[in-house]
């Protein structure tokens, strides 16, 4: 009859859970830093300024929008977050839209040319 088989399994599960928890905490901390940096970005900032504040983006893609051609810089966020931080640059390389999270979105005011 085998005794104490449950202890090594429980220890392994505990260790796996602990590692998962540490990993999640590091991801949350990194996301909080990204959000804090995102809140410092302003409309009109250069791409260089964005990178100084927020670091290297996870992705950088070309885009075409109402304001013309430009780029979007995407930054990492935990999978549970609905919208990751994104910085939109106009054709001159200046920030024209900032999305830090769902309820923090800034857009360059477009002047009516009438």
C-alpha positions as CSV (number, residue, x, y, z in Angstrom):
1,X,0.0,0.0,0.0
2,X,1.4,3.4,-1.0
3,X,1.4,6.1,1.6
4,X,1.8,9.9,1.3
5,X,1.4,10.1,-2.4
6,X,-0.7,13.2,-2.0
7,X,2.0,15.2,-0.3
8,X,4.4,15.5,-3.3
9,X,1.5,16.3,-5.6
10,X,0.3,19.0,-3.2
11,X,3.8,20.4,-3.0
12,X,4.1,20.5,-6.7
13,X,0.7,22.1,-7.1
14,X,1.5,24.7,-4.5
15,X,4.8,25.5,-6.2
16,X,3.1,25.8,-9.6
17,X,0.4,28.1,-8.1
18,X,3.1,30.2,-6.4
19,X,5.0,30.7,-9.7
20,X,1.8,31.6,-11.5
21,X,0.9,34.2,-8.8
22,X,4.4,35.7,-9.1
23,X,4.2,35.9,-12.8
24,X,0.8,37.6,-12.7
25,X,2.0,40.1,-10.1
26,X,5.0,41.0,-12.4
27,X,2.7,41.4,-15.4
28,X,0.3,43.6,-13.3
29,X,3.2,45.8,-12.1
30,X,4.5,46.2,-15.7
31,X,1.0,47.1,-16.8
32,X,0.7,49.7,-14.1
33,X,4.0,51.3,-15.2
34,X,2.8,51.3,-18.8
35,X,-0.4,53.1,-17.7
36,X,1.4,55.6,-15.6
37,X,3.7,56.4,-18.6
38,X,0.7,56.5,-21.0
39,X,-1.0,59.1,-18.8
40,X,2.1,61.4,-19.4
41,X,1.9,61.2,-23.2
42,X,0.3,64.4,-24.7
43,X,-1.3,65.2,-28.0
44,X,1.5,66.6,-30.3
45,X,4.3,64.6,-28.6
46,X,6.8,63.0,-31.0
47,X,7.2,59.2,-31.4
48,X,10.7,59.6,-29.8
49,X,9.0,61.2,-26.7
50,X,6.5,58.3,-26.6
51,X,9.2,55.7,-26.7
52,X,11.2,57.6,-24.0
53,X,8.2,57.5,-21.7
54,X,6.7,54.1,-22.5
55,X,9.6,52.1,-23.9
56,X,9.5,50.0,-27.0
57,X,6.0,49.1,-28.3
58,X,4.8,45.5,-28.7
59,X,3.7,46.4,-32.2
60,X,3.9,49.3,-34.7
61,X,1.6,49.3,-37.7
62,X,0.7,51.6,-40.5
63,X,-2.8,53.0,-40.5
64,X,-5.2,55.1,-42.5
65,X,-7.8,57.1,-40.7
66,X,-9.9,60.2,-41.1
67,X,-6.9,62.3,-40.1
68,X,-4.8,60.7,-42.9
69,X,-1.9,58.2,-42.9
70,X,0.0,57.4,-39.8
71,X,1.1,54.7,-37.4
72,X,-0.2,53.1,-34.3
73,X,2.0,51.9,-31.5
74,X,0.6,49.1,-29.4
75,X,1.8,48.4,-25.9
76,X,1.4,45.2,-23.8
77,X,-1.4,44.6,-21.4
78,X,-2.6,41.5,-19.5
79,X,-5.0,39.3,-21.4
80,X,-7.9,40.1,-19.1
81,X,-7.7,43.8,-20.2
82,X,-10.2,44.8,-22.9
83,X,-8.1,47.4,-24.6
84,X,-4.3,47.6,-24.5
85,X,-2.6,51.0,-24.5
86,X,-2.3,52.4,-28.0
87,X,-0.7,55.6,-29.3
88,X,-1.7,56.9,-32.7
89,X,0.7,59.0,-34.7
90,X,-0.2,61.3,-37.6
91,X,1.8,61.5,-40.9
92,X,4.3,63.9,-39.3
93,X,5.1,61.4,-36.5
94,X,3.2,63.4,-33.8
95,X,0.7,61.9,-31.4
96,X,-2.9,62.6,-32.5
97,X,-4.7,60.0,-30.4
98,X,-4.0,58.3,-27.0
99,X,-5.8,55.3,-25.6
100,X,-4.5,54.3,-22.2
101,X,-7.6,52.3,-21.3
102,X,-11.3,52.3,-22.1
103,X,-12.2,55.4,-20.1
104,X,-9.0,57.4,-20.9
105,X,-9.0,58.4,-24.5
106,X,-7.6,61.7,-25.9
107,X,-8.0,62.8,-29.5
108,X,-6.5,65.7,-31.3
109,X,-9.2,68.3,-32.0
110,X,-9.8,68.5,-35.8
111,X,-10.5,72.1,-36.9
112,X,-13.4,72.6,-39.3
113,X,-12.1,74.0,-42.5
114,X,-15.3,75.9,-43.5
